């Protein structure tokens, strides 16, 4: 992608009457039911937002990778996309202190959200809709 950022959205966006994210409006991707996950509606669900002028082709490619989760190695400064059973793609190097602090915040938020996190792909930060959205869960956090 052209740019990326750590972001979050409240759990209420994924369940209940006020939910704005479901399979009908995510473009490529996957969402699953979170109604039985013991997380309050105001809990922030962390995510990785990727913006690209080629958002739709990028989301289409990503939909074929069986995205499993996002992992962070703070010691090495690696941001990794885990796909399938045993494949990883280096997504970014976290070179500076601010990026590593944001990654640590992302990991803490994942723990507080019972491993829930997401990846979203859109053309720009100003877009209202996404070209792809994957709700993920890491059970090892």
GULOFI-271581 format. One record per atom (N, C-alpha, C): x, y, z. Coordinates in steps of 0.02 Angstrom, whole numbers, padded with zeros to 5 digits, always signed. Example, Ala and Ser with C-alpha at 12.3 -4.5 7.8 and 13.67 -1.06 7.14 Angstrom:
REM residues 2
+00660-00284+00390
+00615-00225+00390
+00660-00165+00390
+00642-00112+00354
+00684-00053+00357
+00645+00002+00394
REM end
This chain:
REM residues 141
+00041-00059+00000
+00000+00000+00000
+00043+00062+00000
+00013+00117-00015
+00049+00180-00016
+00065+00204+00054
+00017+00197+00100
+00027+00218+00170
-00011+00170+00214
+00007+00170+00278
-00029+00129+00326
-00028+00164+00394
-00074+00144+00436
-00078+00173+00503
-00113+00124+00549
-00095+00127+00613
-00132+00091+00663
-00194+00133+00680
-00252+00101+00682
-00315+00135+00695
-00356+00091+00742
-00414+00114+00762
-00459+00071+00800
-00531+00093+00787
-00577+00049+00805
-00648+00064+00803
-00681+00030+00862
-00735+00059+00887
-00768+00028+00945
-00802-00037+00926
-00804-00082+00974
-00837-00147+00964
-00909-00138+00940
-00941-00084+00960
-01011-00072+00940
-01019-00065+00864
-00965-00051+00828
-00968-00048+00755
-00974-00117+00723
-00960-00169+00764
-00960-00237+00738
-01019-00280+00762
-01057-00255+00811
-01114-00294+00836
-01168-00248+00863
-01227-00276+00867
-01283-00239+00895
-01318-00196+00844
-01368-00159+00867
-01409-00119+00821
-01372-00062+00787
-01318-00037+00818
-01281+00018+00788
-01223-00004+00744
-01216-00068+00734
-01158-00094+00696
-01159-00067+00624
-01103-00041+00602
-01099-00013+00535
-01057-00057+00489
-01026-00109+00516
-00983-00152+00475
-01014-00221+00473
-01029-00244+00412
-01053-00312+00402
-01033-00334+00332
-01048-00396+00315
-01025-00424+00252
-01053-00387+00191
-01104-00347+00199
-01133-00312+00142
-01096-00249+00122
-01052-00224+00166
-01020-00160+00150
-00944-00159+00158
-00912-00218+00155
-00840-00219+00165
-00800-00231+00101
-00833-00238+00045
-00796-00254-00016
-00767-00324-00009
-00703-00332-00025
-00670-00395-00014
-00659-00404+00062
-00654-00466+00084
-00637-00477+00154
-00682-00526+00188
-00682-00520+00255
-00718-00568+00295
-00733-00537+00364
-00794-00547+00386
-00813-00531+00455
-00847-00593+00484
-00845-00600+00549
-00878-00656+00582
-00916-00629+00642
-00960-00669+00669
-01002-00647+00725
-00959-00636+00787
-00970-00579+00819
-00934-00563+00881
-00984-00556+00939
-01046-00576+00928
-01097-00565+00979
-01083-00600+01044
-01048-00657+01043
-01035-00694+01104
-00965-00683+01134
-00927-00637+01105
-00860-00623+01131
-00868-00574+01189
-00837-00591+01244
-00844-00552+01307
-00801-00489+01305
-00824-00441+01266
-00791-00376+01260
-00847-00323+01260
-00838-00270+01298
-00890-00218+01301
-00894-00180+01235
-00951-00151+01221
-00962-00116+01158
-00917-00055+01149
-00892-00027+01203
-00848+00032+01196
-00774+00013+01193
-00758-00051+01194
-00689-00073+01189
-00662-00058+01119
-00604-00024+01115
-00576-00011+01048
-00547-00075+01018
-00566-00089+00957
-00538-00146+00920
-00483-00118+00875
-00421-00139+00886
-00366-00110+00848
-00363-00138+00777
-00334-00098+00733
-00328-00120+00665
-00271-00087+00628
-00262-00112+00568
-00212-00085+00522
-00249-00060+00461
-00244+00005+00449
-00276+00035+00390
-00223+00046+00337
-00236+00019+00278
-00190+00026+00221
-00225+00069+00170
-00193+00123+00148
-00221+00164+00096
-00177+00158+00033
-00211+00154-00024
-00175+00146-00087
-00218+00170-00144
-00187+00200-00193
-00223+00220-00253
-00250+00158-00289
-00219+00101-00276
-00239+00037-00306
-00273-00007-00253
-00316+00024-00213
-00348-00010-00156
-00388-00072-00178
-00426-00066-00232
-00467-00123-00251
-00425-00183-00274
-00376-00174-00318
-00334-00232-00336
-00295-00259-00276
-00273-00216-00231
-00238-00238-00172
-00284-00280-00128
-00345-00257-00117
-00394-00295-00077
-00410-00361-00110
-00416-00362-00176
-00430-00424-00212
-00373-00474-00202
-00311-00451-00208
-00254-00495-00197
-00253-00521-00125
-00265-00476-00077
-00264-00496-00007
-00318-00547+00009
-00375-00544-00027
-00429-00590-00013
-00410-00662-00031
-00359-00670-00072
-00336-00737-00090
-00282-00764-00045
-00263-00727+00007
-00207-00748+00049
-00226-00782+00113
-00290-00789+00128
-00313-00819+00191
-00282-00784+00252
-00293-00719+00256
-00266-00680+00312
-00287-00711+00378
-00239-00719+00424
-00252-00749+00489
-00246-00698+00545
-00191-00659+00545
-00182-00609+00597
-00123-00563+00580
-00118-00511+00620
-00062-00465+00617
-00018-00481+00678
+00046-00487+00667
+00091-00496+00724
+00144-00442+00724
+00170-00428+00783
+00220-00377+00792
+00277-00406+00833
+00338-00397+00809
+00397-00414+00847
+00431-00348+00865
+00420-00326+00927
+00446-00260+00947
+00522-00260+00950
+00553-00316+00968
+00626-00318+00972
+00658-00308+00903
+00631-00342+00853
+00658-00336+00785
+00629-00276+00748
+00571-00252+00771
+00537-00198+00737
+00502-00220+00674
+00472-00280+00677
+00439-00308+00618
+00363-00307+00628
+00328-00286+00576
+00255-00291+00572
+00241-00342+00518
+00207-00397+00537
+00201-00455+00494
+00127-00473+00484
+00109-00491+00423
+00044-00518+00408
+00050-00594+00407
+00013-00627+00450
+00012-00700+00451
-00045-00724+00408
-00030-00770+00363
-00081-00796+00317
-00078-00872+00316
-00135-00902+00302
-00138-00975+00301
-00115-01005+00366
-00087-01064+00363
-00065-01099+00423
+00006-01080+00443
+00050-01072+00394
+00120-01063+00411
+00157-01013+00366
+00122-00964+00340
+00154-00915+00296
+00149-00846+00327
+00204-00809+00322
+00206-00740+00347
+00234-00695+00293
+00206-00634+00290
+00233-00583+00245
+00255-00523+00288
+00318-00503+00279
+00342-00443+00311
+00303-00385+00281
+00266-00349+00323
+00227-00293+00298
+00266-00228+00303
+00298-00217+00360
+00335-00155+00370
+00388-00163+00423
+00439-00123+00419
+00489-00116+00472
+00469-00055+00514
+00471-00065+00578
+00455-00011+00625
+00522+00022+00645
+00541+00071+00606
+00608+00100+00615
+00613+00148+00673
+00562+00189+00683
+00570+00242+00733
+00531+00226+00797
+00547+00264+00849
+00518+00253+00915
+00442+00261+00914
+00416+00311+00878
+00344+00322+00875
+00308+00261+00846
+00335+00232+00792
+00305+00173+00762
+00305+00114+00811
+00359+00106+00847
+00363+00050+00896
+00314+00062+00954
+00307+00124+00975
+00258+00139+01028
+00187+00126+01004
+00172+00145+00942
+00105+00131+00915
+00094+00056+00908
+00145+00019+00890
+00139-00054+00885
+00127-00085+00954
+00161-00060+01005
+00150-00085+01073
+00079-00070+01096
+00053-00011+01079
-00016+00007+01094
-00064-00039+01058
-00050-00055+00995
-00090-00102+00956
-00093-00169+00991
-00035-00195+01014
-00033-00260+01048
-00073-00259+01112
-00067-00206+01151
-00106-00200+01214
-00181-00200+01198
-00200-00162+01147
-00271-00159+01128
-00296-00227+01104
-00254-00265+01069
-00273-00333+01048
-00287-00376+01108
-00245-00372+01159
-00255-00412+01219
-00321-00393+01253
-00333-00328+01258
-00395-00304+01291
-00457-00323+01251
-00449-00332+01186
-00506-00350+01142
-00509-00425+01130
-00478-00464+01174
-00479-00538+01169
-00452-00562+01103
-00401-00528+01077
-00368-00549+01015
-00399-00522+00952
-00457-00489+00957
-00489-00461+00897
-00447-00403+00869
-00442-00401+00804
-00411-00345+00769
-00433-00349+00696
-00413-00300+00656
-00436-00300+00587
-00385-00268+00541
-00395-00281+00477
-00358-00247+00423
-00411-00216+00378
-00402-00153+00361
-00447-00119+00314
-00405-00089+00258
-00432-00090+00198
-00399-00061+00139
-00447-00011+00108
-00422+00050+00097
-00462+00100+00062
-00416+00144+00021
-00447+00184-00024
-00407+00224-00070
-00373+00282-00035
-00406+00314+00013
-00376+00370+00048
-00407+00375+00117
-00377+00415+00159
-00404+00425+00226
-00472+00458+00225
-00487+00495+00172
-00549+00531+00167
-00608+00488+00143
-00594+00429+00117
-00647+00385+00092
-00694+00364+00148
-00758+00361+00132
-00807+00337+00180
-00810+00261+00183
-00799+00229+00127
-00804+00156+00123
-00736+00123+00115
-00736+00057+00125
-00674+00019+00118
-00679-00025+00056
-00623-00042+00028
-00620-00090-00028
-00609-00161-00001
-00585-00165+00061
-00576-00229+00093
-00574-00222+00168
-00600-00272+00203
-00600-00271+00277
-00598-00343+00301
-00550-00357+00344
-00543-00424+00372
-00543-00419+00448
-00592-00449+00478
-00593-00454+00551
-00553-00516+00568
-00506-00508+00613
-00459-00562+00630
-00460-00574+00705
-00436-00632+00725
-00430-00646+00796
-00367-00687+00808
-00326-00663+00853
-00266-00698+00873
-00279-00728+00941
-00281-00794+00945
-00296-00828+01008
-00234-00834+01053
-00175-00817+01026
-00113-00824+01064
-00096-00762+01105
-00135-00709+01097
-00118-00646+01131
-00139-00650+01204
REM end
